[in-house]
């Protein structure tokens, strides 16, 4: 059962646990980065920064550096110990990004991000979304999938296999990127959904390898609907589902990250953050 733990603002997304154990999230409507809960789980509601744009995702690396995707700035911003937001990446081979929509850093320090632009820019009719990786030393930016996906929006790296999972929202599927040999990625369809608009976010359990997938759909006053989170085994089998009170499910975060007991969920239409016991 989903427990409401905070109301942030409409457009809330990208729940992220920082190194202290506090829960962060962003508001795409206001541009703000929020500390939603303190490490004890108590509501805080503190505003940490404002991108003055349209933040769509964030993550924290092993040094505590915060990376924020922003659709309006068409860039990923970085916030270090000084608290200032600076530009991390905004172009590939001299061409501006469309608008990063998801980011994750693996245990080796490599960064992976989706570049989709706002919803509706990279569609089934014009599947021009991309997935990129940046090496841990920051010297190599390369595409894993270049201008061929229909709104890629969320990513997760399996700590067990180093496989990268990407939600391709407007194709309603999960795409899997596996390496063989190291550094050479092969893409395939891992799971095809039906119904709802499509998966918006994904989280990978660190010990079981199971995926938790947020299935987004538009909220409608005429057709009240609950939100849904699919649970997928590492073999690609649907093994369960979790219901939340509203359908615009935008983000997921496992807590604590190394031994999860809860799943935090953001829902954009109501500005809500929920906690689900696993």
C-alpha positions as CSV (number, residue, x, y, z in Angstrom):
1,X,0.0,0.0,0.0
2,X,1.3,3.4,-1.0
3,X,1.7,5.9,1.9
4,X,1.7,9.6,1.2
5,X,4.8,11.2,2.8
6,X,5.0,14.6,1.2
7,X,3.3,17.1,-1.2
8,X,5.8,19.0,-3.2
9,X,4.4,20.7,-6.3
10,X,2.8,19.7,-9.6
11,X,5.4,18.2,-11.9
12,X,7.4,16.6,-9.2
13,X,9.7,13.9,-10.5
14,X,13.1,12.2,-10.1
15,X,13.2,11.1,-6.4
16,X,16.8,10.5,-5.5
17,X,18.5,9.5,-2.2
18,X,21.7,11.5,-1.5
19,X,24.7,10.2,0.5
20,X,23.3,11.3,3.8
21,X,20.1,9.3,3.2
22,X,17.9,12.4,2.5
23,X,15.3,12.2,-0.3
24,X,15.6,14.8,-3.1
25,X,13.3,15.6,-6.0
26,X,12.8,18.2,-8.6
27,X,9.8,20.2,-9.8
28,X,9.6,20.6,-13.5
29,X,7.1,23.4,-13.1
30,X,9.0,25.7,-10.7
31,X,12.6,24.7,-11.6
32,X,13.3,23.9,-7.9
33,X,15.4,21.1,-6.4
34,X,13.8,20.0,-3.1
35,X,15.0,18.1,-0.1
36,X,11.7,16.3,0.5
37,X,12.7,14.1,3.6
38,X,15.6,14.3,5.9
39,X,17.7,11.1,6.6
40,X,15.3,10.1,9.4
41,X,12.4,10.2,7.0
42,X,10.9,13.4,8.4
43,X,9.3,15.8,5.9
44,X,11.5,18.8,5.2
45,X,10.4,20.7,2.2
46,X,13.6,22.6,1.9
47,X,14.5,24.2,-1.5
48,X,18.2,23.5,-2.3
49,X,18.5,25.3,-5.7
50,X,16.6,26.4,-8.7
51,X,17.7,25.7,-12.3
52,X,15.6,28.6,-13.7
53,X,14.5,26.0,-16.3
54,X,12.6,22.8,-16.5
55,X,14.4,20.1,-14.5
56,X,13.5,16.6,-15.5
57,X,15.8,14.2,-13.6
58,X,18.7,14.1,-11.2
59,X,21.1,11.7,-9.6
60,X,24.0,11.7,-7.0
61,X,27.4,10.1,-7.6
62,X,29.7,8.5,-5.0
63,X,31.3,11.9,-4.2
64,X,27.9,13.5,-3.5
65,X,27.9,15.6,-6.6
66,X,24.4,16.2,-7.9
67,X,23.6,16.0,-11.7
68,X,20.4,17.6,-12.9
69,X,18.9,17.2,-16.3
70,X,17.1,20.3,-17.6
71,X,14.9,20.3,-20.7
72,X,14.8,24.1,-21.0
73,X,18.6,24.5,-20.8
74,X,19.1,21.5,-23.0
75,X,21.9,20.4,-20.7
76,X,22.9,18.5,-17.7
77,X,23.9,20.7,-14.8
78,X,26.3,19.7,-12.0
79,X,26.1,20.9,-8.3
80,X,29.1,20.3,-6.2
81,X,30.1,21.0,-2.6
82,X,30.0,24.8,-3.2
83,X,26.2,24.5,-4.0
84,X,26.6,26.3,-7.4
85,X,25.0,24.8,-10.5
86,X,27.4,24.6,-13.5
87,X,27.1,23.2,-16.9
88,X,28.3,19.5,-17.3
89,X,27.2,18.7,-20.9
90,X,25.0,20.4,-23.5
91,X,26.1,19.1,-26.9
92,X,27.5,16.2,-28.9
93,X,29.9,16.8,-31.8
94,X,28.9,20.4,-31.9
95,X,25.2,19.7,-32.0
96,X,23.0,20.9,-29.1
97,X,21.2,18.2,-27.1
98,X,17.4,18.1,-27.4
99,X,16.9,18.1,-23.7
100,X,18.3,15.4,-21.3
101,X,15.4,13.5,-19.5
102,X,17.2,10.9,-17.4
103,X,20.6,10.4,-15.8
104,X,22.4,7.8,-13.7
105,X,26.0,7.2,-12.6
106,X,27.2,3.7,-12.2
107,X,29.5,2.4,-9.4
108,X,32.6,3.0,-11.6
109,X,31.7,6.7,-12.1
110,X,30.5,6.4,-15.7
111,X,27.5,8.6,-16.5
112,X,24.6,7.5,-18.7
113,X,21.8,9.8,-19.8
114,X,18.8,10.0,-22.1
115,X,18.3,12.9,-24.5
116,X,14.7,13.1,-25.6
117,X,13.5,16.8,-25.4
118,X,10.1,17.6,-23.9
119,X,7.4,15.0,-24.3
120,X,6.2,15.0,-27.9
121,X,9.5,16.0,-29.5
122,X,10.9,12.5,-30.1
123,X,7.8,10.3,-30.9
124,X,6.9,7.1,-32.7
125,X,6.6,9.2,-35.9
126,X,10.0,10.9,-35.3
127,X,12.0,8.6,-33.0
128,X,15.0,10.8,-32.6
129,X,15.8,10.3,-28.9
130,X,19.3,9.2,-27.9
131,X,21.2,7.5,-25.0
132,X,24.7,8.6,-24.2
133,X,27.5,7.6,-21.9
134,X,30.3,9.7,-20.5
135,X,33.4,8.0,-19.2
136,X,34.4,8.3,-15.5
137,X,37.3,10.6,-16.3
138,X,34.9,12.9,-18.3
139,X,37.0,12.6,-21.5
140,X,34.8,10.5,-23.7
141,X,31.2,11.2,-24.6
142,X,29.7,8.6,-26.9
143,X,26.2,7.5,-28.0
144,X,24.8,4.1,-27.3
145,X,21.7,4.8,-29.4
146,X,21.8,7.9,-31.6
147,X,18.5,9.6,-32.6
148,X,16.5,6.4,-32.9
149,X,14.3,6.1,-29.8
150,X,10.8,7.4,-29.1
151,X,11.2,9.5,-25.9
152,X,13.7,7.6,-23.8
153,X,13.2,8.9,-20.3
154,X,14.6,6.8,-17.5
155,X,17.6,4.6,-16.8
156,X,19.0,2.1,-14.3
157,X,22.2,0.1,-14.2
158,X,22.1,-3.4,-12.7
159,X,24.8,-3.7,-10.1
160,X,24.9,-7.5,-10.7
161,X,25.5,-7.5,-14.5
162,X,26.3,-3.9,-15.4
163,X,23.4,-4.1,-17.9
164,X,21.8,-0.7,-18.6
165,X,18.0,-0.6,-18.8
166,X,16.3,2.4,-20.6
167,X,12.6,3.2,-20.6
168,X,11.4,4.1,-24.2
169,X,8.2,5.7,-23.1
170,X,6.4,6.3,-26.4
171,X,7.2,2.8,-27.7
172,X,5.9,1.4,-24.3
173,X,8.9,-0.8,-23.7
174,X,12.2,-1.3,-21.9
175,X,15.4,-1.4,-24.0
176,X,18.4,-3.4,-22.6
177,X,22.0,-2.4,-23.3
178,X,24.5,-5.2,-22.6
179,X,28.3,-5.1,-23.1
180,X,30.4,-7.7,-25.0
181,X,33.3,-7.1,-25.1
182,X,33.6,-4.4,-22.5
183,X,32.7,-1.0,-23.9
184,X,30.8,-2.4,-26.8
185,X,27.0,-2.1,-26.2
186,X,24.3,-4.2,-27.8
187,X,20.7,-3.0,-27.6
188,X,17.6,-5.2,-27.5
189,X,14.0,-5.1,-26.4
190,X,13.9,-6.4,-22.8
191,X,10.1,-6.0,-22.1
192,X,7.2,-4.8,-24.2
193,X,4.2,-3.3,-22.3
194,X,0.7,-2.7,-23.5
195,X,-1.8,-0.2,-22.1
196,X,-1.1,3.2,-20.5
197,X,1.2,5.6,-22.3
198,X,4.4,3.9,-21.3
199,X,7.2,3.5,-18.8
200,X,8.7,6.8,-17.5
201,X,11.2,5.6,-14.9
202,X,13.0,2.4,-13.8
203,X,14.9,1.3,-10.7
204,X,16.9,-1.9,-10.3
205,X,17.1,-3.9,-7.1
206,X,20.8,-4.2,-6.1
207,X,20.6,-7.8,-4.9
208,X,17.8,-9.5,-6.9
209,X,18.2,-7.6,-10.1
210,X,14.4,-7.1,-10.4
211,X,13.2,-4.0,-12.1
212,X,10.6,-1.6,-10.8
213,X,9.0,0.3,-13.7
214,X,6.8,3.3,-13.4
215,X,3.9,3.1,-16.0
216,X,2.9,6.7,-16.8
217,X,-0.5,7.8,-18.1
218,X,-2.3,11.1,-18.2
219,X,-4.6,12.1,-15.4
220,X,-8.2,12.8,-16.4
221,X,-11.0,14.1,-14.3
222,X,-13.5,12.1,-16.3
223,X,-11.7,8.8,-15.9
224,X,-10.1,8.6,-12.5
225,X,-7.3,6.1,-12.5
226,X,-4.7,4.7,-10.3
227,X,-1.0,4.6,-11.1
228,X,0.9,1.4,-11.7
229,X,4.4,0.2,-11.1
230,X,5.4,-3.1,-12.8
231,X,7.9,-5.5,-11.2
232,X,9.9,-7.4,-13.8
233,X,12.3,-10.3,-13.1
234,X,15.9,-10.2,-14.4
235,X,14.7,-12.7,-17.0
236,X,12.1,-10.3,-18.3
237,X,9.0,-11.8,-16.7
238,X,6.2,-9.8,-15.1
239,X,6.2,-10.9,-11.5
240,X,4.0,-8.3,-9.8
241,X,2.5,-4.8,-9.8
242,X,2.2,-2.0,-7.2
243,X,-0.7,0.5,-7.2
244,X,-0.4,4.2,-6.4
245,X,-3.4,6.6,-6.1
246,X,-2.8,8.6,-9.3
247,X,-1.6,7.8,-12.8
248,X,1.2,10.3,-13.7
249,X,4.0,8.3,-12.1
250,X,7.2,10.0,-13.0
251,X,10.0,8.7,-10.8
252,X,11.2,5.9,-8.5
253,X,13.9,5.5,-5.9
254,X,14.8,2.5,-3.8
255,X,15.7,3.1,-0.1
256,X,18.1,2.4,1.4
257,X,20.0,2.1,-2.0
258,X,22.2,-0.9,-0.9
259,X,19.5,-2.9,0.9
260,X,16.1,-1.6,-0.2
261,X,13.1,-1.8,2.2
262,X,11.0,0.9,0.6
263,X,10.3,2.4,-2.8
264,X,9.7,6.1,-3.1
265,X,7.4,7.2,-5.9
266,X,6.7,10.6,-7.4
267,X,3.3,11.5,-9.0
268,X,3.2,14.6,-11.1
269,X,-0.5,15.5,-11.3
270,X,-1.0,15.8,-7.6
271,X,2.6,16.7,-6.7
272,X,2.8,13.8,-4.3
273,X,5.6,11.6,-3.0
274,X,4.6,8.1,-1.8
275,X,6.4,5.4,0.1
276,X,5.8,1.7,-0.6
277,X,7.1,-1.1,1.6
278,X,8.7,-3.8,-0.4
